[in-house]
Amino acid sequence: MQEEIENRSITLAINTAKLTARVLKEAMEKYLASQKQKSREKKLGGPVRVRGKQSVRQLVGQNQGVSSVEITDQNIKSFERTARKYGVDFALKKDRSVSPPKYLVFFKARDNDALTAAFTEYTAKTLRHTEKPSLLAQLKKLTAPARSAPARAKDRDLTL
């Protein structure tokens, strides 16, 4: 009976100044996440590979060549959608040394054709958006002559 209890118990080592319920909860969540990761690796027969958006460290840790491209703040979401669509592994890093900050996209794809297709679609999409005039600007252009025209006198017919 005692051996069964010992086999089912776990030892959790936490290095903290004050043991609170929050710290204990976070430690248990990390333990459960690591157990889940180990069971996944055991089922798949190796470490689980992250796909799509990830950290730079994870991307470099895959032991393949990594390239980078600069993009602006407005284009991040459109790039993420396009990269996910083509299965490109990428990582975003904000460069705060310049003002305004720029974003570096580190990427690699399992297939060079997928990478070129993703960047072709992304550049076509960004060029299409730059050529398209703003709807608000068009509206201002059309309302300007109407505002400068003299106001029409209202016909006031008071007879009933």
N, CA, C and O of each residue as an XYZ file, in Angstrom:
640
protein
N       0.820     -1.195      0.000
C       0.000      0.000      0.000
C       0.871      1.270      0.000
O       0.607      2.214     -0.744
N       1.911      1.274      0.845
C       2.795      2.424      0.934
C       3.541      2.653     -0.372
O       3.758      3.803     -0.756
N       3.945      1.573     -1.075
C       4.656      1.709     -2.348
C       3.770      2.326     -3.422
O       4.244      3.119     -4.236
N       2.495      1.972     -3.430
C       1.570      2.547     -4.409
C       1.447      4.057     -4.219
O       1.416      4.803     -5.197
N       1.378      4.501     -2.997
C       1.269      5.933     -2.716
C       2.554      6.641     -3.131
O       2.504      7.732     -3.699
N       3.705      6.029     -2.853
C       4.970      6.634     -3.229
C       5.130      6.712     -4.743
O       5.701      7.674     -5.255
N       4.638      5.720     -5.456
C       4.734      5.730     -6.911
C       3.842      6.782     -7.533
O       4.145      7.286     -8.615
N       2.769      7.117     -6.886
C       1.833      8.098     -7.436
C       2.152      9.522     -7.010
O       1.590     10.466     -7.564
N       3.016      9.695     -6.068
C       3.351     11.041     -5.605
C       4.456     11.633     -6.481
O       5.230     10.911     -7.109
N       4.504     12.958     -6.504
C       5.525     13.657     -7.279
C       6.289     14.587     -6.341
O       5.781     14.995     -5.297
N       7.492     14.905     -6.727
C       8.284     15.864     -5.981
C       8.397     17.120     -6.824
O       8.837     17.074     -7.973
N       8.003     18.222     -6.252
C       7.998     19.490     -6.968
C       8.919     20.451     -6.225
O       8.646     20.808     -5.079
N      10.004     20.870     -6.865
C      10.957     21.789     -6.245
C      10.711     23.189     -6.788
O      10.788     23.414     -7.996
N      10.415     24.124     -5.901
C      10.125     25.501     -6.291
C      11.120     26.406     -5.577
O      11.319     26.280     -4.369
N      11.737     27.305     -6.309
C      12.677     28.254     -5.744
C      11.978     29.601     -5.682
O      11.860     30.274     -6.705
N      11.512     30.011     -4.512
C      10.763     31.255     -4.372
C      11.024     31.873     -3.008
O      11.426     31.184     -2.071
N      10.794     33.165     -2.903
C      10.970     33.857     -1.630
C       9.779     33.613     -0.718
O       9.941     33.432      0.489
N       8.585     33.609     -1.293
C       7.376     33.416     -0.501
C       6.463     32.466     -1.267
O       6.117     32.731     -2.418
N       6.084     31.395     -0.655
C       5.228     30.412     -1.309
C       3.775     30.844     -1.155
O       3.204     30.810     -0.065
N       3.195     31.250     -2.284
C       1.795     31.646     -2.283
C       1.017     30.661     -3.132
O       1.594     29.806     -3.802
N      -0.285     30.790     -3.097
C      -1.137     29.906     -3.891
C      -0.890     30.119     -5.378
O      -0.939     29.167     -6.157
N      -0.626     31.351     -5.775
C      -0.375     31.658     -7.178
C       0.904     30.978     -7.679
O       0.924     30.419     -8.775
N       1.966     31.029     -6.876
C       3.238     30.403     -7.246
C       3.066     28.897     -7.347
O       3.583     28.273     -8.274
N       2.345     28.309     -6.402
C       2.093     26.870     -6.419
C       1.268     26.479     -7.642
O       1.524     25.450     -8.268
N       0.288     27.297     -7.976
C      -0.555     27.026     -9.148
C       0.280     27.069    -10.424
O       0.147     26.191    -11.275
N       1.150     28.090    -10.571
C       1.995     28.200    -11.760
C       2.958     27.019    -11.874
O       3.204     26.516    -12.970
N       3.494     26.585    -10.752
C       4.413     25.446    -10.768
C       3.691     24.171    -11.197
O       4.229     23.378    -11.970
N       2.494     23.981    -10.705
C       1.714     22.796    -11.089
C       1.342     22.836    -12.572
O       1.373     21.811    -13.252
N       0.988     24.030    -13.072
C       0.660     24.154    -14.496
C       1.867     23.846    -15.369
O       1.733     23.198    -16.407
N       3.057     24.308    -14.954
C       4.269     24.003    -15.720
C       4.575     22.511    -15.690
O       5.000     21.937    -16.693
N       4.361     21.895    -14.552
C       4.589     20.461    -14.450
C       3.636     19.695    -15.369
O       4.055     18.790    -16.091
N       2.358     20.059    -15.339
C       1.370     19.373    -16.186
C       1.664     19.598    -17.668
O       1.479     18.694    -18.483
N       2.121     20.804    -18.019
C       2.461     21.078    -19.418
C       3.651     20.235    -19.862
O       3.673     19.731    -20.985
N       4.634     20.081    -18.988
C       5.789     19.262    -19.361
C       5.396     17.793    -19.489
O       5.908     17.091    -20.362
N       4.496     17.322    -18.633
C       4.020     15.937    -18.728
C       3.253     15.724    -20.033
O       3.385     14.683    -20.677
N       2.461     16.706    -20.411
C       1.701     16.610    -21.662
C       2.654     16.596    -22.861
O       2.444     15.847    -23.814
N       3.703     17.429    -22.810
C       4.701     17.475    -23.877
C       5.426     16.139    -23.996
O       5.655     15.650    -25.102
N       5.787     15.548    -22.855
C       6.474     14.254    -22.866
C       5.587     13.163    -23.459
O       6.060     12.303    -24.201
N       4.298     13.204    -23.125
C       3.401     12.176    -23.674
C       3.232     12.353    -25.176
O       3.135     11.365    -25.904
N       3.194     13.604    -25.656
C       3.113     13.853    -27.100
C       4.355     13.344    -27.817
O       4.269     12.706    -28.866
N       5.521     13.639    -27.227
C       6.771     13.180    -27.824
C       6.838     11.657    -27.862
O       7.340     11.066    -28.818
N       6.331     11.043    -26.821
C       6.342      9.578    -26.756
C       5.441      8.985    -27.838
O       5.793      7.985    -28.464
N       4.276      9.604    -28.056
C       3.345      9.118    -29.082
C       3.929      9.310    -30.486
O       3.822      8.419    -31.329
N       4.540     10.460    -30.736
C       5.052     10.776    -32.070
C       6.452     10.236    -32.316
O       6.926     10.243    -33.452
N       7.106      9.778    -31.287
C       8.434      9.202    -31.461
C       9.538     10.226    -31.593
O      10.587      9.902    -32.151
N       9.365     11.417    -31.123
C      10.397     12.451    -31.190
C       9.857     13.770    -30.690
O       8.682     13.863    -30.336
N      10.696     14.797    -30.655
C      10.221     16.098    -30.180
C       9.196     16.703    -31.131
O       9.274     16.526    -32.347
N       8.240     17.417    -30.557
C       7.190     18.063    -31.344
C       7.762     19.326    -31.959
O       8.359     20.142    -31.256
N       7.590     19.499    -33.259
C       8.117     20.659    -33.962
C       7.041     21.734    -34.057
O       5.899     21.455    -34.423
N       7.412     22.936    -33.731
C       6.489     24.062    -33.786
C       6.345     24.501    -35.229
O       7.332     24.547    -35.963
N       5.135     24.823    -35.645
C       4.872     25.291    -37.010
C       4.346     26.718    -36.967
O       3.743     27.137    -35.979
N       4.579     27.465    -38.048
C       4.040     28.818    -38.170
C       4.798     29.829    -37.333
O       6.028     29.827    -37.310
N       4.058     30.705    -36.638
C       4.676     31.762    -35.847
C       5.294     31.164    -34.593
O       4.675     30.346    -33.912
N       6.521     31.578    -34.295
C       7.248     31.058    -33.146
C       8.304     32.056    -32.722
O       8.458     33.105    -33.347
N       9.031     31.737    -31.668
C      10.086     32.644    -31.207
C      11.329     32.449    -32.068
O      11.480     31.437    -32.753
N      12.210     33.436    -32.016
C      13.442     33.363    -32.805
C      14.299     32.190    -32.330
O      14.920     31.506    -33.144
N      14.334     31.958    -31.028
C      15.123     30.859    -30.471
C      14.624     29.505    -30.984
O      15.427     28.636    -31.324
N      13.306     29.327    -31.041
C      12.760     28.072    -31.562
C      13.090     27.910    -33.039
O      13.404     26.809    -33.493
N      13.020     29.001    -33.784
C      13.283     28.950    -35.218
C      14.741     28.599    -35.495
O      15.025     27.777    -36.367
N      15.657     29.207    -34.770
C      17.073     28.936    -34.959
C      17.421     27.534    -34.461
O      18.320     26.887    -34.996
N      16.713     27.074    -33.448
C      16.978     25.763    -32.880
C      16.628     24.600    -33.786
O      16.940     23.456    -33.456
N      15.993     24.856    -34.913
C      15.630     23.781    -35.835
C      16.785     23.403    -36.762
O      16.638     22.534    -37.621
N      17.943     24.064    -36.583
C      19.179     23.746    -37.312
C      19.026     23.805    -38.827
O      19.476     22.913    -39.545
N      18.399     24.843    -39.288
C      18.316     25.116    -40.718
C      18.678     26.585    -40.904
O      18.731     27.339    -39.933
N      18.923     26.987    -42.126
C      19.258     28.380    -42.392
C      18.084     29.293    -42.128
O      16.940     28.944    -42.417
N      18.361     30.461    -41.580
C      17.322     31.440    -41.276
C      17.638     32.710    -42.030
O      18.783     33.163    -42.025
N      16.644     33.296    -42.679
C      16.795     34.570    -43.385
C      15.883     35.599    -42.732
O      14.990     35.244    -41.962
N      16.105     36.865    -43.037
C      15.254     37.893    -42.442
C      14.903     38.958    -43.466
O      15.618     39.171    -44.445
N      13.772     39.627    -43.211
C      13.261     40.708    -44.056
C      12.660     41.755    -43.129
O      12.069     41.408    -42.106
N      12.805     43.048    -43.478
C      12.188     44.121    -42.701
C      10.800     44.411    -43.244
O      10.597     44.470    -44.457
N       9.831     44.594    -42.324
C       8.498     45.023    -42.733
C       8.039     46.125    -41.788
O       8.599     46.311    -40.707
N       7.013     46.850    -42.213
C       6.495     47.940    -41.396
C       5.403     47.428    -40.470
O       4.952     46.287    -40.578
N       4.996     48.292    -39.567
C       4.019     47.920    -38.545
C       2.657     47.593    -39.150
O       1.957     46.714    -38.647
N       2.270     48.282    -40.219
C       0.940     48.079    -40.791
C       0.807     46.736    -41.494
O      -0.306     46.235    -41.650
N       1.910     46.149    -41.918
C       1.837     44.949    -42.744
C       2.029     43.643    -41.985
O       2.105     42.584    -42.608
N       2.110     43.685    -40.674
C       2.413     42.475    -39.909
C       1.305     41.445    -40.041
O       1.584     40.281    -40.329
N       0.069     41.839    -39.839
C      -1.041     40.866    -39.872
C      -1.199     40.248    -41.250
O      -1.458     39.049    -41.359
N      -1.048     41.042    -42.306
C      -1.200     40.482    -43.641
C      -0.079     39.489    -43.940
O      -0.300     38.488    -44.622
N       1.126     39.765    -43.430
C       2.210     38.815    -43.627
C       1.944     37.524    -42.857
O       2.193     36.434    -43.374
N       1.442     37.635    -41.631
C       1.153     36.439    -40.833
C       0.139     35.545    -41.534
O       0.307     34.326    -41.571
N      -0.908     36.139    -42.087
C      -1.930     35.346    -42.794
C      -1.333     34.622    -43.992
O      -1.601     33.440    -44.209
N      -0.528     35.330    -44.763
C       0.069     34.741    -45.963
C       1.059     33.639    -45.594
O       1.079     32.590    -46.237
N       1.873     33.862    -44.576
C       2.861     32.862    -44.168
C       2.181     31.604    -43.637
O       2.625     30.491    -43.919
N       1.113     31.775    -42.873
C       0.374     30.618    -42.354
C      -0.266     29.830    -43.486
O      -0.322     28.601    -43.455
N      -0.745     30.556    -44.479
C      -1.402     29.909    -45.618
C      -0.448     28.981    -46.359
O      -0.851     27.906    -46.804
N       0.814     29.387    -46.497
C       1.798     28.602    -47.251
C       2.671     27.718    -46.360
O       3.574     27.052    -46.865
N       2.427     27.696    -45.058
C       3.171     26.829    -44.159
C       4.605     27.254    -43.934
O       5.486     26.405    -43.798
N       4.856     28.547    -43.892
C       6.200     29.066    -43.679
C       6.406     29.264    -42.182
O       5.573     29.879    -41.517
N       7.508     28.747    -41.649
C       7.860     28.980    -40.255
C       8.518     30.343    -40.157
O       9.441     30.641    -40.915
N       8.045     31.189    -39.217
C       8.595     32.541    -39.112
C       8.577     33.016    -37.669
O       7.855     32.483    -36.826
N       9.396     34.039    -37.406
C       9.450     34.677    -36.091
C       9.556     36.172    -36.294
O      10.291     36.635    -37.167
N       8.819     36.939    -35.486
C       8.848     38.399    -35.560
C       9.719     38.949    -34.435
O       9.643     38.486    -33.297
N      10.534     39.925    -34.757
C      11.384     40.583    -33.765
C      11.300     42.078    -33.989
O      11.536     42.551    -35.100
N      10.965     42.834    -32.943
C      10.836     44.288    -33.042
C      12.197     44.932    -32.815
O      12.854     44.663    -31.809
N      12.622     45.783    -33.748
C      13.894     46.497    -33.645
C      13.600     47.888    -33.107
O      13.141     48.757    -33.848
N      13.864     48.105    -31.815
C      13.541     49.372    -31.160
C      14.673     50.380    -31.227
O      14.549     51.482    -30.694
N      15.773     50.022    -31.871
C      16.924     50.930    -31.921
C      16.691     52.108    -32.858
O      17.385     53.120    -32.759
N      15.734     51.994    -33.756
C      15.422     53.086    -34.676
C      14.038     53.629    -34.362
O      13.208     52.953    -33.754
N      13.811     54.860    -34.787
C      12.499     55.457    -34.560
C      11.904     55.834    -35.902
O      12.576     56.558    -36.638
N      10.746     55.427    -36.282
C       9.830     54.490    -35.637
C      10.378     53.065    -35.688
O      11.165     52.740    -36.577
N       9.972     52.215    -34.750
C      10.521     50.854    -34.703
C      10.164     50.046    -35.945
O       9.082     50.194    -36.513
N      11.097     49.191    -36.353
C      10.876     48.319    -37.502
C      10.763     46.886    -37.009
O      11.227     46.559    -35.917
N      10.156     46.050    -37.802
C      10.014     44.644    -37.458
C      10.858     43.803    -38.406
O      10.825     43.996    -39.622
N      11.606     42.879    -37.844
C      12.374     41.931    -38.633
C      11.624     40.607    -38.617
O      11.200     40.135    -37.563
N      11.468     40.023    -39.776
C      10.814     38.731    -39.882
C      11.874     37.702    -40.241
O      12.450     37.741    -41.328
N      12.123     36.784    -39.318
C      13.027     35.666    -39.581
C      12.168     34.519    -40.063
O      11.132     34.225    -39.468
N      12.584     33.869    -41.132
C      11.718     32.849    -41.711
C      12.529     31.715    -42.302
O      13.723     31.842    -42.576
N      11.845     30.614    -42.486
C      12.333     29.495    -43.279
C      11.134     28.642    -43.618
O      10.146     28.611    -42.885
N      11.228     27.968    -44.707
C      10.142     27.115    -45.157
C      10.705     25.741    -45.444
O      11.894     25.580    -45.721
N       9.841     24.766    -45.374
C      10.269     23.414    -45.693
C      10.570     23.290    -47.167
O      11.317     22.408    -47.591
N       9.982     24.181    -47.945
C      10.138     24.119    -49.389
C      10.392     25.531    -49.914
O       9.664     26.458    -49.558
N      11.394     25.707    -50.740
C      11.702     27.032    -51.283
C      10.570     27.557    -52.161
O      10.359     28.768    -52.231
N       9.839     26.666    -52.830
C       8.710     27.101    -53.659
C       7.614     27.724    -52.795
O       6.998     28.714    -53.189
N       7.375     27.148    -51.629
C       6.366     27.710    -50.726
C       6.782     29.092    -50.256
O       5.951     29.994    -50.145
N       8.068     29.257    -49.979
C       8.579     30.548    -49.530
C       8.442     31.610    -50.614
O       7.998     32.722    -50.331
N       8.815     31.289    -51.846
C       8.695     32.266    -52.936
C       7.234     32.570    -53.244
O       6.896     33.713    -53.552
N       6.370     31.573    -53.165
C       4.938     31.811    -53.405
C       4.348     32.713    -52.330
O       3.535     33.587    -52.629
N       4.754     32.507    -51.079
C       4.242     33.339    -49.987
C       4.679     34.784    -50.154
O       3.868     35.696    -49.994
N       5.960     35.009    -50.476
C       6.424     36.375    -50.644
C       5.864     37.026    -51.896
O       5.651     38.238    -51.909
N       5.620     36.259    -52.944
C       5.005     36.816    -54.151
C       3.598     37.309    -53.849
O       3.217     38.409    -54.250
N       2.822     36.482    -53.134
C       1.452     36.894    -52.790
C       1.465     38.069    -51.834
O       0.654     38.985    -51.968
N       2.371     38.057    -50.873
C       2.453     39.146    -49.892
C       2.804     40.466    -50.559
O       2.183     41.488    -50.267
N       3.795     40.461    -51.453
C       4.177     41.706    -52.127
C       3.078     42.182    -53.063
O       2.852     43.386    -53.184
N       2.390     41.259    -53.727
C       1.273     41.661    -54.592
C       0.159     42.287    -53.771
O      -0.460     43.264    -54.194
N      -0.096     41.723    -52.598
C      -1.146     42.249    -51.732
C      -0.790     43.637    -51.215
O      -1.653     44.513    -51.164
N       0.469     43.852    -50.831
C       0.871     45.161    -50.314
C       0.888     46.204    -51.420
O       0.544     47.360    -51.171
N       1.278     45.832    -52.634
C       1.260     46.779    -53.747
C      -0.161     47.145    -54.132
O      -0.440     48.291    -54.486
N      -1.055     46.179    -54.065
C      -2.453     46.437    -54.398
C      -3.055     47.424    -53.405
O      -3.840     48.290    -53.791
N      -2.690     47.300    -52.114
C      -3.237     48.208    -51.110
C      -2.658     49.608    -51.229
O      -3.333     50.573    -50.871
N      -1.446     49.750    -51.712
C      -0.870     51.081    -51.847
C      -1.459     51.818    -53.041
O      -1.554     53.045    -53.023
N      -1.856     51.089    -54.074
C      -2.420     51.722    -55.263
C      -3.865     52.139    -55.045
O      -4.331     53.095    -55.665
N      -4.568     51.451    -54.189
C      -5.981     51.722    -53.967
C      -6.137     52.986    -53.124
O      -5.609     53.042    -52.013
N      -6.854     54.012    -53.624
C      -7.020     55.235    -52.839
C      -7.960     54.993    -51.657
O      -8.799     54.093    -51.682
N      -7.803     55.791    -50.660
C      -8.593     55.671    -49.454
C     -10.040     56.043    -49.735
O     -10.307     56.995    -50.468
N     -10.957     55.309    -49.165
C     -12.377     55.584    -49.339
C     -12.743     56.905    -48.664
O     -13.577     57.654    -49.171
N     -12.126     57.187    -47.535
C     -12.379     58.431    -46.836
C     -11.883     59.632    -47.646
O     -12.528     60.680    -47.665
N     -10.738     59.477    -48.313
C     -10.218     60.563    -49.147
C     -11.140     60.812    -50.340
O     -11.380     61.963    -50.706
N     -11.654     59.755    -50.941
C     -12.594     59.918    -52.048
C     -13.860     60.625    -51.580
O     -14.393     61.483    -52.284
N     -14.338     60.266    -50.401
C     -15.551     60.881    -49.868
C     -15.334     62.368    -49.608
O     -16.217     63.175    -49.901
N     -14.187     62.745    -49.066
C     -13.881     64.160    -48.832
C     -13.810     64.922    -50.145
O     -14.257     66.066    -50.239
N     -13.238     64.269    -51.166
C     -13.110     64.908    -52.474
C     -14.487     65.180    -53.081
O     -14.694     66.217    -53.712
N     -15.413     64.265    -52.895
C     -16.754     64.425    -53.458
C     -17.622     65.387    -52.650
O     -18.489     66.057    -53.212
N     -17.398     65.462    -51.332
C     -18.221     66.350    -50.511
C     -17.731     67.799    -50.520
O     -18.485     68.698    -50.148
N     -16.498     68.041    -50.933
C     -15.960     69.408    -50.957
C     -16.752     70.325    -51.882
O     -17.078     71.438    -51.470
N     -17.086     69.916    -53.127
C     -17.891     70.820    -53.970
C     -19.291     71.057    -53.412
O     -19.853     72.138    -53.587
N     -19.852     70.069    -52.751
C     -21.195     70.236    -52.196
C     -21.186     71.238    -51.042
O     -22.159     71.969    -50.851
N     -20.127     71.278    -50.292
C     -20.047     72.213    -49.176
C     -19.800     73.645    -49.648
O     -20.275     74.601    -49.035
N     -19.055     73.782    -50.738
C     -18.737     75.133    -51.214
C     -19.887     75.744    -52.020
O     -19.904     76.954    -52.244
N     -20.834     74.935    -52.452
C     -21.980     75.448    -53.211
C     -22.874     76.253    -52.271
O     -22.977     75.943    -51.084
N     -23.520     77.289    -52.808
C     -24.410     78.098    -51.953
C     -25.604     77.258    -51.494
O     -26.091     76.390    -52.219
N     -26.048     77.531    -50.308
C     -27.175     76.792    -49.740
C     -28.443     77.178    -50.464
O     -28.647     78.350    -50.781
N     -29.282     76.224    -50.724
C     -30.541     76.505    -51.408
C     -31.522     77.139    -50.434
O     -31.589     76.775    -49.260
N     -32.270     78.082    -50.948
C     -33.294     78.708    -50.125
C     -34.459     77.748    -50.006
O     -34.925     77.186    -50.997
N     -34.914     77.571    -48.804
C     -36.023     76.648    -48.580
C     -37.320     77.367    -48.937
O     -37.525     78.522    -48.564
N     -38.170     76.690    -49.646
C     -39.481     77.232    -49.987
C     -40.361     77.128    -48.752
O     -40.618     76.039    -48.238
N     -40.802     78.253    -48.301
C     -41.637     78.244    -47.101
C     -43.068     78.585    -47.504
O     -43.406     79.740    -47.765
N     -43.849     77.602    -47.545
C     -45.245     77.786    -47.872
C     -46.048     77.571    -46.590
O     -46.198     76.444    -46.118
N     -46.548     78.640    -46.052
C     -47.236     78.560    -44.784
C     -48.734     78.377    -44.952
O     -49.452     78.267    -43.958
N     -49.208     78.342    -46.146
C     -50.652     78.164    -46.346
C     -51.025     76.702    -46.187
O     -50.339     75.806    -46.678
N     -52.088     76.493    -45.516
C     -52.543     75.129    -45.308
C     -53.746     74.804    -46.102
O     -54.249     73.683    -46.031
